[in-house]
Amino acid sequence: MRFQLWRRVRRRMRGVRLMRLAHRVGIGWREELAAGIVASLDKIDVLEVIAEEWLKGPDSRVRALRTLGRQRPVLLHGTGMGMAATAGVERERLERMARLMEKSGAESWSEHFAFVRAGGVEIGHLAAPPRNTSTVEATAENLELARRVTGRMAMMENISTLIDPPGSSMEEACWIAGVQRESGAELLLDLHNVHANAVNFGYDAAEFLGKLDWDLISTVHIAGGRMLPEGRVLDDHLHDVPVPVYELLREAGRRAVKPLTVILERDGNYPRMEELLEQIEQARRALT
Ligand SMILES: [Fe+2]
């Protein structure tokens, strides 16, 4: 009798946990995919849009984004703030992001653990900062300013890099943990970036996941890159999600303490929509 009661309690607890961890899987909105995405919304839980593509358009474009947001939750993903820098993030950029947040009704916004300009020069890509206590403090200060201006703390994405940033005294997981401790920001966990860095710098990607604070992870990116001739992985988002990234997603599903929102990122060399939908489905299967 007591055993049956215990079994019922356990079943209910498992049900509560599964309900709590109702993961969502979606895709990054790209103009080239727009028609396919709109026609497939029943298979897509959530959409992520690149903020810079909407920051400067007329209000009618932002209204279209708001309309899209009524179909599926929209997440804003910024690439141009340069948060992980000892230089202060520009207030005007943050104010534009705040206005876009408000007008679009987006669910959240995110940026990268990267710098994108230095000494007045635009680098043109996401560069990994030196990982040391100075950049931990400066990044946390930038994040706090961003929170005050936008009213929301940004989620921050780990980036891939082909060079170990000069001037570093901390390993990546330790540096991320330091910024999170100072700022409270969530990590937007890009699993292809973890895979690429693990291959490029010779460490175990699953072990890296074990060093992260899973109380501060609710959003995940998956993508595909390519192997360079010298045996390093380039995160170009032009290829299908490779097997090791699905394996990491499985591991993420095991470690998650919050429901995960998984976004498939694809930036070119687009396959048929059915193939992208299959990758979304594969991600769903990895999480269950
Ligand atoms: Fe990403």
Residues whose N, C-alpha, C, O or C-beta is under 5 A from the ligand:
A	BS01	LIG	D190 H221
